[in-house]
């Protein structure tokens, strides 16, 4: 599980991936460059004309965990905490 953060307004998105954060970030970057709002992060950046940064500034691991009920619980938990 990870958190991606907009470097312009600090709005955050919680996501989950089995890939490395670098690969996930490259996906975000590709979606933004080709104007494809397929992810919530890309949609936010494109709709608001915000900047996106490098992987170190943009994505952070929240909690490593395996797929399943436990991960679903933590995703819901972190979404609740971030939007409280």
ABEGO torsion letter per residue (X at the ends): XBBBBBAAAGBBBBBBBABBAAAAAAAAAAAAAAGBBABAAAAAAAAAGBBBBBAAAABBBABBBBBEAAAAAAAAAAAAAAAX
